[in-house]
Amino acid sequence: MTPPMAEVARQPAVATDAPAVFACRAPVTLTRRADFLRAARAQRRPTPGFLLQARRRAPEEAVEGARVGFTCSKKLGNAVMRNRAKRRLREVARAVLPEHGHAGWDYVLVGRPGATVAHDFVAMCDDLRRALRHVHERTT
């Protein structure tokens, strides 16, 4: 421990060009129940870690880009497990959707009991890429 009156040699601050906060290109999040219900009636693609629901928005819906929502029911476990599952799904979507999601689409990722929390993260990202490819191939 340094005595209070001792001279401390201070290091000069290092200037960097990196911003203090990194900008994230995350898609817009679904918040309205009606949007979730419309996605639930659209295409579904099961994966080992989650279920993907996807729908192409109508032209009169004026939201730019892709939107994403997350659902984890009480079947997953208590609030801690549900929140952990949603955090994992958010990170998977943040990693994959900017590159592989299409503008004008709504995606909902539904957590699976026992699988969403325990499944390998890299495998979940690959599963989402594969599911998106399958969903978009069916509509073109």
C-alpha positions in Angstrom: 0.0 0.0 0.0 1.3 3.5 -0.8 1.5 6.0 2.1 -0.8 8.9 1.6 1.9 11.6 1.4 4.2 9.6 -1.0 4.8 10.8 -4.5 3.3 8.4 -7.0 4.7 8.2 -10.5 1.7 8.5 -12.8 1.6 6.9 -16.2 0.4 9.2 -19.0 -2.9 8.3 -20.4 -2.7 6.3 -23.6 -4.8 7.8 -26.3 -6.6 5.3 -28.5 -8.8 5.7 -31.6 -11.3 3.1 -30.4 -14.6 4.5 -29.1 -15.5 3.9 -25.5 -18.8 2.3 -26.5 -19.1 0.0 -29.4 -22.0 0.5 -31.7 -24.2 -2.6 -32.2 -26.1 -3.4 -35.4 -28.8 -5.3 -33.5 -32.2 -5.6 -35.2 -35.3 -3.8 -33.8 -37.0 -5.8 -31.1 -40.6 -6.9 -31.3 -42.7 -5.6 -28.4 -46.3 -5.9 -29.4 -48.2 -9.1 -28.7 -49.9 -8.9 -32.1 -46.5 -9.1 -33.8 -45.7 -12.2 -31.9 -49.0 -13.8 -32.8 -48.6 -13.0 -36.5 -45.1 -14.6 -36.4 -46.5 -17.7 -34.6 -48.9 -18.2 -37.5 -46.2 -18.0 -40.1 -43.3 -20.3 -41.0 -41.6 -22.4 -38.3 -38.2 -24.0 -38.3 -37.2 -26.2 -35.3 -33.5 -26.5 -34.3 -32.0 -28.4 -31.4 -31.6 -25.3 -29.3 -34.7 -23.2 -30.2 -37.6 -22.8 -32.5 -37.5 -20.1 -35.2 -40.7 -18.4 -36.3 -40.4 -16.2 -39.3 -42.7 -14.1 -41.4 -42.4 -11.6 -44.2 -44.1 -8.3 -43.3 -46.8 -6.8 -45.4 -45.7 -3.8 -47.6 -47.9 -1.4 -45.6 -45.9 -2.1 -42.4 -43.5 0.7 -42.5 -40.7 -0.6 -40.3 -37.2 -0.7 -41.9 -34.9 -3.7 -41.6 -35.5 -7.0 -39.7 -37.2 -7.2 -36.4 -36.6 -10.0 -33.8 -38.5 -11.2 -30.7 -37.7 -13.7 -28.0 -40.0 -16.0 -26.0 -39.2 -18.3 -23.1 -42.1 -19.9 -21.3 -42.2 -21.2 -17.8 -41.6 -24.7 -19.2 -37.9 -23.7 -19.3 -37.7 -23.2 -15.5 -37.6 -20.4 -13.1 -37.0 -16.8 -13.9 -33.2 -17.2 -13.7 -33.3 -20.0 -16.3 -35.7 -18.1 -18.6 -33.6 -14.9 -18.4 -30.4 -16.9 -19.1 -32.1 -18.5 -22.1 -33.3 -15.1 -23.4 -29.8 -13.6 -23.0 -28.3 -16.5 -25.0 -31.0 -16.1 -27.8 -30.3 -12.3 -27.9 -26.6 -12.9 -28.4 -27.3 -15.5 -31.1 -29.6 -13.1 -32.9 -27.1 -10.2 -32.5 -24.3 -12.4 -34.0 -26.2 -13.8 -36.9 -29.2 -11.6 -38.0 -27.2 -8.6 -39.2 -25.6 -10.8 -41.9 -28.2 -13.4 -42.6 -31.5 -11.8 -41.7 -33.5 -10.1 -44.5 -35.1 -6.7 -44.3 -38.8 -6.7 -44.1 -39.0 -9.9 -42.0 -40.0 -10.6 -38.4 -38.2 -13.4 -36.5 -39.1 -14.9 -33.2 -36.8 -17.2 -31.3 -38.5 -19.5 -28.9 -36.5 -21.1 -26.1 -36.7 -24.9 -25.6 -36.7 -26.6 -22.2 -33.3 -28.0 -21.3 -31.8 -27.2 -24.6 -31.5 -23.4 -25.0 -29.4 -23.0 -21.8 -27.3 -26.1 -22.3 -26.7 -26.1 -26.0 -23.3 -25.0 -27.4 -23.3 -21.3 -28.4 -21.5 -21.8 -31.7 -23.9 -24.6 -32.6 -26.8 -22.3 -31.9 -25.4 -19.7 -34.2 -25.0 -22.3 -37.0 -28.5 -23.6 -36.3 -29.9 -20.1 -36.8 -28.0 -19.6 -40.0 -29.3 -22.9 -41.3 -32.9 -22.1 -40.2 -32.8 -18.7 -41.9 -31.4 -20.2 -45.1 -34.3 -22.8 -45.1 -37.0 -20.2 -44.4 -35.8 -17.8 -47.1 -35.4 -20.5 -49.7 -39.0 -21.5 -49.2 -40.3 -18.0 -49.9 -38.2 -17.3 -53.0 
